[in-house]
Amino acid sequence: MEAAPKEENSGDEQHQVAEDSQLFETEDVESQKTVLIVYAHQSMGSFNEALRDIAAKELSMQGYRIIVSDLYAMNFKANSTQDDIIGDLKNPELFQYGEETMHAWKEGRLSEDIVAEQRKVEEAELIIFQFPLYWFSVPAIMKGWMDRVLTQGFAFSLEKMYNNGIFKNKKAMLSFTTGATESMFRPDGINGDINVALWPLQSLNPIPPPHPPPPRMALCTSVDSRSLLLRFSGVRLIALLQFELQCSKSGVCGSKDCWLRSL
């Protein structure tokens, strides 16, 4: 999908170079629902960037407040080290990242970049992860975001995870490209079932184990097919949100039929 030629955009389809963190707002911010898009792609003009922009556009039109964390533009630090902790360690003789960051979160001693992202997570009702699939998972910079931002205590605890998680009332969505045909990710395909490939990612704390429908995949070989896929992506996103709203009203959210997963 990444090999598709770049199409010329005009009018309201034009987008600016992503800054470290973009904020798309409409007038009445306090009454709006907020969506955080965690975005990981190096290239301007990529299909992932176009998917990010169409999501921001469609959701803004639905009245959502959109926050974008562009991890590469931010030069977000992926590696988890003791530099993430301000002040002395609890156990300097044996550094345990999970334990130390949990204590640092409780005491307000996490590094500024982690705190900034945690605030975005707190504000958002929906988090969309937009990325290219690298070795059946997210790019390293996005995995680093998950490792560093979703710290124990803040995002989960041993008592509060999955369906009983701290963020059980929030929703998450994976939006990604594969660079492969749909047939390659079928149960009998060369890459195996996409649901199996995604299981470890979607089963990460604090995200409960999901059973999502297979993503729709296609190779982007022309400007026309790229535009068609982008239009389809926008329509499908709104349909998913409407489906989730129906789930919430019916009280069955969190079931295996729900496409937006609870955090």
C-alpha positions, 0 to 999 in steps of 0.5 A: 500500500505504501507504493501508491503514487502520491495524489494531488489534493486541493481545497479542504483535502490539503493538509499541512506538514504535521507538527509535533502534536496537532490539535484540530478543534471546533468552537465548543471544546468543553462539550466535545468528545475527544479523539487521540490519533497516535500516528507512526509513519516517517513519510509525508504523502504516505497512505497512512498519513492520508488515513490519518487526515481522513479520520481527522476530517470525518471525525471533526465533521461529526463534532469531535475534537481531534488530537494527533501525536505524530511520533516521528515528527515529535522524535518520540523516544522509544527506549524505556530507560531510567531517564524516564524517571525524575529523581532517585530510584526506589531500588538503584541496585536493580533497576526494574522499569515497571516498578520504578515508573509506577512509583514515579507516576504516583509521585509525579516524577515521570518525564515531561514527554510521558506526562504530556501523552498521558494527559492526552490519553486521559482527555480522549474517549477514543484512541486511534493507532495509525501505523504500517504493520512492521513484522506483524506488529506496530513500528518500534516508535509506537511500541515505545509509546505504549511501553512508556505512556501506558505505565502501571498505575496510570493505565492498569494495575494487577487488580484493574485490567481488561474488562475491569480496566482503569480505562474501561470506558474508553475505546481504541481502534487499530488502523493500519496498512499491511503492504499485502493482499487480503488473501495473504492474511487469511487462515490459509494464507502465507502470513496466517490469519490476521486475527491471530497475528494481531492477538498479542497486540490487541491483548496488551494491558490494558486492552482486553482480548478482542475478536475483531472482523478481518480488516479490509485490505487491498493493494493501492496501485493507482491514484483512483484506487487510493482515493476510493480506499480513502473514501471507504475508510472515512465511511467505515470509520463513521459506521464503526462509531455508530455501531459502537453507539448502538452497542453502548445503548444496548449494553453489550459493549465489550462483547466479541462483536464489538469492533471498537475495543475497550481500553 
